[in-house]
């Protein structure tokens, strides 16, 4: 199975990289870009063949390492 994890900062958490990207976009003439937030995408292959078991395994990975639950949200997509 394949897993794709999208990690983003929770709303209300300061996002200096998002602000820097927004400023750069404005400097390039994209003045309509607003409230830019950045995140990360993690993709991996799992040996697991059961989708529910794969999702549970990735949830455990997110809680233990891949995301900081105090500051970040995450979503998981599992595919064959």
Secondary structure, DSSP 4 states (H G I P E B T S, - for coil): -EEEEEEEEPTTS--HHHHHHHHHHHHTT-TT--S---EEEEEEE-S---HHHHHHHHHHHIIIII--TTTEEEEEEEE-
